[in-house]
Amino acid sequence: MLMISACGTYRQTQKPLLKKNKIVVHGSQEHFDVDEIENLVAQDPNKSILGIWKFKLWAYQLANRGKERRIKQWMHDKFGEPPVFYDAGLTTRSIRQMTGYMNKTGHFDANVWEEKIEKKRKIKLKYHVEPGIPYRINAYHFCTKLTVGILV
């Protein structure tokens, strides 16, 4: 019975819920950290137990049903997590931040784009990162008054 009520949390919402984020890297990963890119995603889906049951979402929405009781409010406050709806603006922000990170690591020709898979008001997002060849500084020289006098 508990699992049936957990599935009902999706039916109560009108907007699509964000179900999963995934980072797909096309090419070499040796010059940047994929974990850093995962931290730049602005919108994380609700946490689940064993990948099946979203207990925190269920606890949050339990307080909105039936009579208001202390135990429901306590579960709502202590364990609850509001539903995470898909937001295109946050997806665009994530792509901008990933592109900025790639530029910071020297991947100036990097391409970052998203793939949105929507099914029954649930959205899975895949962020594709194509790093390209990183630009590196091979050598540099400092010019001071002493070296300018020697060169002349």
Residue frames relative to the residue before (quaternion, step in Angstrom):
aa qw qx qy qz dx dy dz
M 1.0000 0.0000 0.0000 0.0000 0.00 0.00 0.00
L 0.6335 0.5464 -0.3296 0.4375 3.55 1.04 -0.75
M 0.6626 0.5032 -0.3058 0.4628 3.59 0.98 -0.79
I 0.6212 0.5395 -0.3466 0.4506 3.60 1.06 -0.67
S 0.6769 0.4756 -0.3058 0.4714 3.57 0.95 -0.80
A 0.6021 0.5538 -0.3655 0.4441 3.61 1.11 -0.51
C 0.6514 0.5028 -0.3218 0.4683 3.59 1.02 -0.71
G 0.6136 0.5838 -0.3399 0.4089 3.57 1.12 -0.59
T 0.5347 0.6376 -0.4151 0.3677 3.59 1.15 -0.35
Y 0.6380 0.5226 -0.3347 0.4558 3.59 1.09 -0.60
R 0.6578 0.5336 -0.3174 0.4263 3.58 1.02 -0.73
Q 0.6352 0.5558 -0.3320 0.4212 3.60 1.15 -0.48
T 0.6727 0.4942 -0.3024 0.4603 3.59 1.14 -0.37
Q 0.3714 -0.7286 0.5360 0.2095 3.56 -1.17 0.62
K 0.6936 0.4365 -0.2681 0.5065 3.60 1.09 -0.68
P 0.5663 -0.5995 0.4244 0.3738 3.61 -1.14 0.46
L 0.3601 -0.7250 0.5534 0.1961 3.55 -1.02 0.90
L 0.4186 -0.6657 0.5536 0.2741 3.53 -1.15 0.65
K 0.2031 -0.8273 0.5182 0.0766 3.55 -0.54 1.18
K 0.8235 -0.0642 0.1072 0.5534 3.59 0.86 -0.90
N 0.1694 -0.7334 0.6480 0.1162 3.54 -1.25 0.65
K 0.0266 0.7878 -0.6147 0.0283 3.56 -1.02 0.78
I 0.2396 -0.7486 0.6034 0.1345 3.56 -1.06 0.85
V 0.0729 -0.7786 0.6231 0.0131 3.58 -0.79 1.06
V 0.1399 -0.7947 0.5885 0.0508 3.58 -0.68 1.14
H 0.1762 -0.7634 0.6169 0.0750 3.55 -0.81 1.08
G 0.7639 0.3016 -0.2364 0.5192 3.58 -0.48 1.15
S 0.7671 -0.3815 0.2800 0.4331 3.53 -1.36 -0.28
Q 0.2249 -0.7811 0.5724 0.1082 3.56 -1.07 0.82
E 0.4365 0.7585 -0.4196 0.2412 3.59 1.22 0.11
H 0.7436 0.4253 -0.2385 0.4575 3.65 1.06 -0.51
F 0.7608 0.2210 -0.1835 0.5819 3.60 1.23 0.21
D 0.4709 -0.6826 0.4985 0.2525 3.55 -1.28 0.47
V 0.3896 -0.7366 0.5044 0.2262 3.60 -0.63 1.12
D 0.6010 0.5648 -0.3608 0.4355 3.61 1.10 -0.62
E 0.6132 0.5401 -0.3412 0.4646 3.58 1.10 -0.69
I 0.6522 0.5020 -0.3120 0.4747 3.58 1.00 -0.79
E 0.6342 0.5257 -0.3339 0.4581 3.61 1.00 -0.75
N 0.6470 0.5179 -0.3203 0.4589 3.60 1.08 -0.66
L 0.6381 0.5509 -0.3272 0.4269 3.61 1.19 -0.40
V 0.4934 0.6434 -0.4440 0.3814 3.60 1.24 -0.17
A 0.3663 -0.7864 0.4652 0.1760 3.56 -0.60 1.19
Q 0.7831 0.2706 -0.1249 0.5458 3.59 1.12 -0.52
D 0.0891 -0.7989 0.5947 0.0123 3.57 -0.57 1.22
P 0.4757 -0.6702 0.4780 0.3101 3.61 -0.99 0.74
N 0.6655 -0.4788 0.3776 0.4304 3.57 -1.29 0.23
K 0.4898 -0.6615 0.4852 0.2950 3.54 -1.08 0.77
S 0.1465 -0.7918 0.5887 0.0712 3.56 -1.11 0.70
I 0.4191 -0.6671 0.5553 0.2662 3.53 -1.28 0.46
L 0.8440 -0.0280 -0.0562 0.5326 3.57 -0.71 1.17
G 0.6199 -0.5865 0.3304 0.4033 3.58 1.15 0.54
I 0.6618 0.5190 -0.2946 0.4537 3.59 1.26 0.07
W 0.8341 0.2062 -0.0565 0.5085 3.55 0.55 -1.20
K 0.2498 -0.7636 0.5817 0.1268 3.55 -0.76 1.06
F 0.1685 -0.8448 0.5040 0.0626 3.54 0.36 1.34
K 0.6674 0.5138 -0.3162 0.4367 3.60 0.86 -0.88
L 0.6345 0.5049 -0.3221 0.4887 3.59 1.05 -0.71
W 0.6423 0.5236 -0.3120 0.4647 3.58 0.98 -0.85
A 0.6668 0.4981 -0.3013 0.4653 3.61 0.93 -0.91
Y 0.6352 0.5305 -0.3268 0.4564 3.58 1.03 -0.74
Q 0.7483 0.4090 -0.2253 0.4712 3.58 0.85 -0.95
L 0.5028 0.6517 -0.4227 0.3791 3.60 1.24 -0.24
A 0.6512 0.5311 -0.3141 0.4419 3.59 1.02 -0.77
N 0.6568 0.5243 -0.3156 0.4406 3.62 1.13 -0.44
R 0.6772 0.4680 -0.2879 0.4894 3.60 1.27 -0.17
G 0.8433 0.2123 -0.1453 0.4719 3.55 -1.18 0.65
K 0.7656 -0.3341 0.2769 0.4750 3.51 -1.30 -0.49
E 0.4753 -0.6553 0.5079 0.2943 3.51 -1.19 0.64
R 0.0377 0.7952 -0.6000 0.0783 3.56 -0.70 1.14
R 0.6475 -0.5454 0.3715 0.3812 3.52 -1.23 0.48
I 0.6569 0.5202 -0.3257 0.4380 3.58 0.91 -0.88
K 0.6374 0.5178 -0.3287 0.4665 3.58 1.04 -0.75
Q 0.6657 0.4952 -0.3047 0.4678 3.56 0.93 -0.89
W 0.6316 0.5278 -0.3288 0.4631 3.57 1.04 -0.77
M 0.6557 0.4950 -0.3102 0.4782 3.62 0.93 -0.85
H 0.6266 0.5485 -0.3202 0.4516 3.55 1.06 -0.85
D 0.7317 0.4404 -0.2349 0.4641 3.57 0.87 -0.97
K 0.7503 0.4239 -0.2223 0.4560 3.60 0.88 -0.93
F 0.8200 0.2481 -0.1007 0.5059 3.58 0.84 -0.94
G 0.5937 0.6439 -0.3513 0.3310 3.57 1.13 -0.58
E 0.0803 -0.7506 0.6548 0.0367 3.49 -1.29 0.61
P 0.4304 -0.7179 0.4684 0.2829 3.62 -0.63 1.01
P 0.5794 -0.5917 0.4143 0.3775 3.60 -1.09 0.57
V 0.3191 -0.7335 0.5721 0.1811 3.56 -1.06 0.81
F 0.1467 -0.7946 0.5871 0.0483 3.54 -0.46 1.25
Y 0.5733 -0.5895 0.4456 0.3539 3.55 -1.16 0.61
D 0.0304 -0.7815 0.6229 -0.0173 3.55 -0.95 0.96
A 0.3825 -0.7524 0.4939 0.2088 3.58 -0.50 1.22
G 0.6159 0.5589 -0.3464 0.4339 3.60 1.07 -0.65
L 0.6722 0.4752 -0.2977 0.4834 3.57 1.00 -0.77
T 0.5991 0.5428 -0.3582 0.4670 3.58 1.14 -0.56
T 0.6477 0.5061 -0.3074 0.4795 3.58 0.98 -0.84
R 0.6364 0.5261 -0.3174 0.4663 3.57 1.02 -0.82
S 0.6395 0.5234 -0.3219 0.4620 3.60 0.98 -0.82
I 0.6534 0.5083 -0.3142 0.4648 3.58 0.96 -0.86
R 0.6388 0.5186 -0.3233 0.4675 3.60 0.99 -0.82
Q 0.6760 0.4897 -0.3005 0.4615 3.60 0.94 -0.86
M 0.6377 0.5140 -0.3275 0.4710 3.58 1.03 -0.73
T 0.6410 0.5117 -0.3188 0.4750 3.58 0.99 -0.81
G 0.6454 0.5156 -0.3129 0.4688 3.60 1.00 -0.80
Y 0.6406 0.5111 -0.3208 0.4748 3.58 1.02 -0.76
M 0.6516 0.5079 -0.3164 0.4662 3.56 0.96 -0.85
N 0.6324 0.5118 -0.3287 0.4797 3.62 1.04 -0.72
K 0.6435 0.5344 -0.3167 0.4471 3.57 1.03 -0.81
T 0.7142 0.4247 -0.2528 0.4956 3.59 1.08 -0.66
G 0.6436 -0.5668 0.3087 0.4114 3.60 1.26 0.19
H 0.5549 0.5834 -0.3999 0.4379 3.60 1.25 0.11
F 0.0448 -0.8564 0.5144 -0.0041 3.56 0.38 1.26
D 0.7015 0.4268 -0.2624 0.5069 3.60 1.21 -0.40
A 0.3415 0.7731 -0.4788 0.2377 3.60 1.22 0.35
N 0.1857 -0.7481 0.6267 0.1142 3.54 -1.18 0.68
V 0.0201 -0.7739 0.6328 -0.0152 3.57 -0.93 0.96
W 0.1294 0.7770 -0.6071 0.1047 3.57 -0.87 0.97
E 0.3594 -0.7303 0.5391 0.2166 3.55 -1.27 0.36
E 0.1876 -0.7276 0.6471 0.1291 3.50 -1.30 0.49
K 0.1524 -0.8054 0.5712 0.0423 3.55 -0.65 1.16
I 0.0756 -0.7798 0.6214 0.0092 3.56 -0.78 1.10
E 0.0533 -0.8188 0.5714 -0.0166 3.56 -0.45 1.25
K 0.1050 0.7758 -0.6112 0.1165 3.52 -0.92 1.00
K 0.8500 -0.1004 0.0173 0.5169 3.57 -0.66 1.18
R 0.6924 -0.5083 0.2540 0.4447 3.58 0.79 1.09
K 0.5944 0.4750 -0.3963 0.5139 3.57 1.14 0.70
I 0.1647 -0.8099 0.5609 0.0470 3.55 -0.86 0.98
K 0.1473 -0.7329 0.6588 0.0847 3.51 -1.07 0.90
L 0.1651 -0.7909 0.5847 0.0726 3.57 -0.84 1.00
K 0.0858 -0.7499 0.6539 0.0521 3.53 -1.05 0.87
Y 0.1780 -0.7557 0.6234 0.0929 3.54 -0.81 1.06
H 0.1727 -0.7861 0.5890 0.0734 3.56 -0.68 1.12
V 0.0785 -0.7838 0.6160 0.0047 3.56 -0.88 1.03
E 0.0436 -0.7662 0.6410 -0.0120 3.53 -0.78 1.12
P 0.2431 -0.8518 0.4420 0.1412 3.60 0.04 1.29
G 0.2967 -0.7459 0.5475 0.2362 3.63 0.93 -0.70
I 0.6554 -0.4890 0.3857 0.4273 3.57 -1.27 -0.27
P 0.3772 -0.7415 0.5004 0.2395 3.61 -0.76 0.97
Y 0.3882 -0.6829 0.5683 0.2451 3.54 -1.14 0.70
R 0.0471 -0.7940 0.6060 -0.0089 3.57 -0.89 0.96
I 0.4123 -0.6675 0.5568 0.2727 3.56 -1.17 0.62
N 0.3257 -0.7745 0.5158 0.1674 3.55 -0.63 1.16
A 0.7820 -0.1405 0.1338 0.5922 3.59 0.86 -0.95
Y 0.0566 -0.7798 0.6214 0.0508 3.54 -1.21 0.46
H 0.1803 -0.7732 0.6027 0.0804 3.55 -1.20 0.61
F 0.2857 -0.7305 0.5947 0.1762 3.52 -1.14 0.76
C 0.2184 -0.7678 0.5903 0.1197 3.54 -0.94 0.89
T 0.0057 0.7900 -0.6124 0.0296 3.62 -0.61 1.08
K 0.7064 -0.4403 0.3243 0.4494 3.57 -1.30 0.08
L 0.6357 0.5372 -0.3286 0.4465 3.56 1.02 -0.76
T 0.7036 0.4411 -0.2819 0.4806 3.63 0.84 -0.85
V 0.6068 0.5392 -0.3644 0.4564 3.61 1.09 -0.61
G 0.6494 0.5161 -0.3131 0.4626 3.64 1.00 -0.80
I 0.6572 0.4976 -0.3137 0.4713 3.59 1.04 -0.74
L 0.6694 0.5178 -0.3000 0.4402 3.57 0.98 -0.83
V 0.6707 0.4970 -0.3026 0.4599 3.60 1.08 -0.68
